[in-house]
Amino acid sequence: ADGYTLLVSSGTTFTVNPAIRNNLPYDPVKSFDPIGITGRTSLILLANKDVPVTTVKQFVDYVKASPGKYAYGSYGSGTTAQFAGETVLYAAGLKMTHVPYKGSAPAMTDLMGGQIPFSVDTVSAAIPQLKSGKIKAIAVTAAKRSALLPNVPSMAESGYPDIDMDTWLILAAPKGLPTDVKARLEKALATTMANADTRAKLVAQGFEPAYSNAAASAALINRELPVMRALAVRANITAD
């Protein structure tokens, strides 16, 4: 913990894996000193282009008309995509079968091919196929619209204000970082995140620049952990 060994990882490391795995070799709070959040990307509810659904209301009515008939895909069991999907189902009172894939690519292939009618994926993964018209966007699961897809509504604005789920990137160090070193790293990250070229490169990778300092990053982890754990229990989400 000297400031020369750093970790760049996602919310999965800090709030998703601890909710579904009991044998992690680290503690999401006690093992790290967060430096700051660098970027965020929303999850998005998608539909095959031939499914007669274009809005959240149409989606809810369509699925409610045949409980348990329809499935949605994600890029894996116990991923942020499944957590987002189950959050939507719970909020809307829907029953669907979750189909986990080994990554976004096979899930997207089956969505485009009609093997599954719906899926949940990251905005960045969905953008190329949305632009080509091969799939349809229903809504993002973050509290507000994505700057990358400004014409796609959020679940919150579509009648489900409690839905707010995205994924984020964080810079962290091993626990025990000296106070002065942590302050230098935090300041350096803030300066880097204010750089226009850096922000443009994040956008090119599908992430919205969203700097948060060390205290705000730690607060985010502490806030999300109990939410994810409760959701995992309620929806029986596991790592397998």
ABEGO torsion letter per residue (X at the ends): XAGABBBBBBAAAAAAAAAABAABABBAAAABBBAEBABBBBBBBBBBAABBBABAAAAAAAAAABBGABBBBBAEBGBAAAAAAAAAAAAAGBBBBBBBBBEAAAAAAAAAAGABABBBBBAAAAAAAAAAGABBBABBABABBBAABAABBBAAAAGBAABBBBBBBBBBBBBGBBAAAAAAAAAAAAAAAABAAAAAAAAAAGBBBBBBBAAAAAAAAAAAAAAAAAAAAAAGBBAX
